[in-house]
Amino acid sequence: MEVPSTGGAAPRVYEEADEGFRALGLRGYRLELTSLGDADCRPAYREVLQEFLAGLPLDEATRTRARINPLRVLDDKRPEVRDRLADAPLLVDHLSPASADHHAAVKQHLDDLGVAYVENPRMVRGLDYYTRTTFEFVHDGLGAQSGIGGGGRYDGLMAELGGQELSGIGFGLGVDRTFLACQAEGLTPGPQRALDAYVVPLGEARLRAAVLATELRRAGIRTDLAYGGRGLKGAMKGADRSGAAFAIVIGERDLVAGVAQVKSMDTGEQTAIPLDDLSSHLIRQLKELHP
């Protein structure tokens, strides 16, 4: 899937992480997100924040941190420091128009995907290469070390490392904390079934395909999605490698007709199925394959 300039792959990363935690049975977590802006607004905000911090009665170590990286001061966990930071200026109130539009688009896509989130304007990621929207999955059953996964967008990092000028987004999973979260909820993660469906989007059907993949997962159908804007031939090779029982091809004409093309990866038979009946059709077909 190509990366739109205002939304990008970010919502799909959140949705996949959210579905992964849900597949384990976890329910007591939440997705927190904010925006760290970009090169057009962070320098000005840095000056505003440093000016605010200079007027606070902070210890010498914290003052030094404020001079080097004032954003990190906002992540201070000490109650007395947090009280003094209650009125600190927030970066989300100083975003450039481009960053503000990007953040709004990401939240709109999350709404479209049905992924619940909470805005946390005081969240600070630990690495300075993050730009624009950043996020963290938090589980309240773990005490102070509540993060079970998180990440964000990093425009310009590839170029800094000597590569091309490319955008990127990703997240890290806290495996140990995720297992602790499962224990806190009385869950025992078990082995996963093989992949059921592999969604192949074509043309402008990409966002609808992402929503469709979410709908299938929520119906209990283990689903993956072709990424990277590959053509039909390359995407179908991915479907074959995935081991999925069915490939779900959806293009612009299919959207107009309200159908998806369902192809059996075993027989090669392909049938147009109404989108409203897709989940139930696949469930019936999967039951026949695995009575």
N, C-alpha and C positions, 0 to 999 in steps of 0.2 A: 504494500500500500504506500502510495506517495505521501509525503509529509506536507500537509497544508501549512501555509505560513502562519495562520492564526491558531490552529488547534493542534495539528501534528499527531504524532503517534501517542502522545501523552495519555489521552483517555483510554486507549486500548491497553497500555501498560497497567494503569490503575485497575481496569476491569479484569484483566487476567490475574493480577495479584489478588483482587477481591474474590474472584471465583475460586482461586486456589485455596485461600483460607476457608471459604465456605465448603469446598469439597472435603476438607478435613473435618467438617462439622462445627467449626468455630463460629460463634455468634457474638461473643462479648468483646468485640473490637470495633474500632472506628478508623476511618480514613481522615487524616488532617492534612490540609494543604494551604499553601500561601504562594506569594510571588516574591522573588528576590530581585526583580527588575532586570535591567540590562545595562550596557555600557553608557547609555544615554541618560540614565537617571540615578544610578548607584553612586557616582562620584558626588553629586549634589546632595544626595541624602546622607552620605558619609559625613560631609561637613556639618549638616544640620544635627546629626546624632552626636558627633564629637563635641559640638558646642553645648548641647544639652548635658552630656556626661561631664564636661569640664566644670559645670556648676554643682555637681553632686559631691557629697563628702565620701569619697571612695578611698580604699586602701591603696598603697603604692603599686602593688602588683596589678590591681584592676585598672588603675590609671594607665599603667604601661600597656596593658591589653587594649585599652580604649584608644591609645595613640596608634597602635599597630593594626588592630582589626576591631573596630568598635562594634561590629555586628555580633562578635562572639560574647561581648558583655551582656547582650540581651538573653543569652543562653545560660547565664549564671543561675545556679539552683539555690543559692543561699537566701533564706527568707528575708533577711535585712536588706540585701541588695535588690531583690525582686520588689520589695515595697518601695524603694527609691526609684525604681524604673517604671512605676505604675503609669506615669504621665509621659513616658518616653515617646518621641515621634515614631510612627510606624512606616515602614517602607511602602506598604500597600497604599498609603495616602500620598506617596510621592512618586508613583509610577509614571513613566513616559506614556504618551498615548498608545504607542505600539505595544508596550508591555501590558497596559491595562486592557486593550482589546484582546490580546492573546489570552490573558487570564480569564476574561469573560467568556471567550470561545471555548476554552478547556472546560469550564464549569457547565456551559450549555451542553457540550458533548457528554459530560458525565451524567447530566440530567436525562439526556436522550437515551443513554445506556442503562439508566436506572441504578447507577452506582451512588449510594449515599455518601456524603462527605460533610466535614465540619471545617469551616475556615478558622485557621489559627495564625493570625498575623504576627505573632511573636515567635513562631517557629524559625529556628536557624539551623541550617544544615552544617555539618562539620567541615566541609570542604569548600574552598573559595571559588572553585570553577563552576559551581551551579549558577544557572541563570533562569530567569522567569519562574515558571511554576515548579515548586518543589513539594514533596509530600512525605508523610510517614503514617504507617499503620500502627496504632497504639492499642494495647490490651490492658485494661484496668486491673486484671487479676495478677499482675506481675510486680506491683509496687513501683518503686522509682525507676527501675529498668524496664519500662513498659513498651519500648519499641520492638515490634516483631518484623519490621521491614520498612524500607524507605528509599527514596532516591529523588530524582528530578531530571531537569533538562540541563545540558551543558553545551551551549553554543560556543564555538571557538576553541574548545579543548583539543580537538583533533589538530588544528593548525598550530597550537602552542607546542604540541608534541612532534611537529615537523611534517604533519600530513596535510590533507586537503582541508579547505574551508568548509566543513560539514557540521550540521547540527547533530545532536545525539540526545538520547534519553534512556534511562534504565533505572533499575532498583536492585537493592541487595536484600536478600531474605535472611533473617536471623533464625537459623535452623534450631539452635538450642532454645531460644526464647519461644519459638513457635511450638516446640514440644512441651515446654513448660506451660504455655497457654492452653494446650490440649489437656494437660494434666489438671490445670486449674478448673477446666470445664468437665472433667471426668471423661475425656475422650481418649481412645486408643486408635491412632491412625493405622489403617490396614493397607493391604496391597491394592493397587488400582487396576481397574479393568482396562482392556485394550481400547484404543480410540474407535469411536463409532462413526463419526462424520468429519469431513474435511471440507470447509467452505472455501470456494474459489470465487472471489469477486472480480468482475470485469468492468473496466471503464469507470463511470460515475456511480456505480453501485457499491463502492467500497464501504461507505459509512453504513448503508443499509445492511450490508453483509456483516459488519461488526455487530450491529444490533441483533441480527438474525442469529449469529453465533452465540450471543448472550442468551437469547430466548431458548435455544436448543439446550444449552448447558443447564438452564434452570428447569428444563423439563426432564433432566436426568440423562441427557444424551451427551456423551463425552465428545467434545467438539474442538477442533483446531481450525485456524484460519490462515490462508496464504497471505504472506506479507511481502513487501518490497516492490509492489507494482509489477510483478512478473506477468508475462503473457500466459495465455491459456495452456500452451504446451509445457512451459516450465512449471506452472502451478500444478498441472496434473501429474507431473513427475513427482512433485512434492507430496501430492495426495497418495500416490502409489507407495512412496517411501514411508509415509506415516503409518501404514498398515490399517487405515480406516476402512470400514466396511462400505461406506458410501461417500462419494464426492458430491457436494452440493454446489452447482455452478449457477451464479446469478449475475446477469448483466442488465444493461439499461432496458432492453426490450422485454426482459423477464419482469422487471419492475412495472413497466407499463401494463403488461398482461397479468400482473399479480401472481406470478408463479416462480418456482425455482426448478432447475433441471437436476433431477436426482439420478446419479449414475451408480450402478452396482459395480464395485471394483473387482468383483469375482467374475461376473458374467458379461460386463460391458453394456448391459441394457440400461437405457436412459429414458426417463419418464418425466414429463412436466407435471409438477404437483402444486396445487394452490398454496400460497404462503400460509394461509390460515389453517391449512390441514397438514402442514409439513411435519410438525412435531409428532402428531398422532400417527401419521403415515410411517415415519421412521421408527417409532416405538413398535408398531405392528410388524414391520419388516425385521427389526432386530429380534423380536420374540420368535419369529419363524427361524431365524438363523441360530438363536440360542434358546431353545424351548426350556 
